[in-house]
Amino acid sequence: MRKVIDALALTGFALSASLTAALVISYLQFANLKKQTIDNLTDQITGALTEQLSEEIEGKVGGVTEMIPTQTGPAVPFMKP
């Protein structure tokens, strides 16, 4: 009976120690994991938006580029006296 009690005590200690270690490691790594997650999400969102917007701009500007003037003049025409 003593061996069973010792085995249960050892198992309980092992579980308690492993949960405490996991909690400490998680607490210490939280800031790093948070930064990595935010950076990863930002990169994914930026890539998706860039791809969508570039396709949208190409669709809107595709045939219009020929009509854009190549030379400019004064903003306000000069009046002759």
N, C-alpha and C positions, 0 to 999 in steps of 0.2 A: 504494500500500500504506500509505503514511503517513496518508492521509486515513481509511482504514478503522480503523487503530489509534487515531487521534484520536477518531473517532466512537464506538468502543467505550469508550474512556476517559471521554469525556464522558457517555455513557449510564450507565456504572457510577457515576460521580460523582453524576449526577442521581438514580439509584435510591438510592444510599447517603444522600444528603442528604434525600430525601423520607422515607425510613424513619426516619431520625434525628429529623426534625421531627415525624413522626407519633408517635413514642415520647415525645418531650418534651411534646407537647401532651396526649397521653393521661395521662401522669404528673401533669401539672399540673391536669388536669380530673377526676382520679379521685375525689377527695373529694366534689366537687360532684355528679358523676354517681351516686355511691354514695348520697348523701343524697336525691337526687331519686328514685332507684329505691326506696329504703326508704319514703319518704313516699307514693309512688304505690301500692306494694303494701299499705301500712297502710290507705290510704283505700279501696282496693278490698275488702280483707278486712272492714273495719269496715262498709262499706255492705252487703255480702252477708250478714254476720251479723245486722245490724240488721233487714234485710228478712226473713230467715228467722225470727228470734226474734219479731218483731212478728206475723207470720202464725201462729206456733205459739201465742203468748199469746192472740191473738184466738180461735183455735180452742178453746183450753182454757177461757177465761173468758167466752166468748160468752153462754151461758145462765145463768151462775152469778151475774152481777152483781145480779140481782133478789133473791137470797137473802142478800146481805151486809147486816148490820144497819146502820141509820143512826144509832142512839144507843148509847152505851156507859154502863156503870155502874161501880161500884167493882170492882177486881180480885178482892178477897176479901170475901165477904159479912160484914157485921158481926153479931156474936152479941149477942142481947138478954139482959141479966142476969135 
